[in-house]
Amino acid sequence: MKRQYYIGITLFVTLFIIIADQITKLIIASSMKVGDSFEVIPQFLNITSHRNDGAAWGMLSGKMGLFYIITIIVLIVLVYFYVKEAKNNLFMQIAISLIFAGALGNFIDRVIHGKVVDFIDTYIFGYDFPIFNIADASLTIGVILIIIALFKDSSKEK
């Protein structure tokens, strides 16, 4: 009999991401001033202490109430989607866990600090990508995995 839910795996993924996100943010916030930076991999990766009181790339800066509402709605929808739509699909359950952990990681920052701590500063193909954190990366990877899962499901139906 195939398992419907992989609670242990998805809970591990969620907790691992949240803990790693919060620990790295705590290290950055306590050991670096905003704007401090050091090079890790030349011409590719810096650790730069940054704070963001908006959404991605600083959009909607200062609209914390809106972010609280949106995050709570997203978390509820993710739990519903996990329970109702992701049965028997470990890949989809992990993708949802990554999005859930990322949303919750940044939500914790917004509630505690009023801003999100960002620190991963990359240069990709000469482009200075906006500074982000583990929660942001988790959200992005989760969305990509859901898109892949949806494409795989739609190709099975044809």
Stockholm file with secondary structure:
# STOCKHOLM 1.0

chainA/1-158         MKRQYYIGITLFVTLFIIIADQITKLIIASSMKVGDSFEVIPQFLNITSHRNDGAAWGMLSGKMGLFYIITIIVLIVLVYFYVKEAKNNLFMQIAISLIFAGALGNFIDRVIHGKVVDFIDTYIFGYDFPIFNIADASLTIGVILIIIALFKDSSKEK
#=GR chainA/1-158 SS CCCSCCHHHHHHHHHHHHHHHHHHHHHHHHHCCTTCEEEEETTTEEEEEEEESSSGGGTTTTCHHHHHHHHHHHHHHHHHHHHHHCTTCHHHHHHHHHHHHHHHHHHHHHHHHSSEEEEEEEEETTEECCCBCHHHHHHHHHHHHHHHHHHHHHHHHC
#=GC SS_cons         CCCSCCHHHHHHHHHHHHHHHHHHHHHHHHHCCTTCEEEEETTTEEEEEEEESSSGGGTTTTCHHHHHHHHHHHHHHHHHHHHHHCTTCHHHHHHHHHHHHHHHHHHHHHHHHSSEEEEEEEEETTEECCCBCHHHHHHHHHHHHHHHHHHHHHHHHC
//
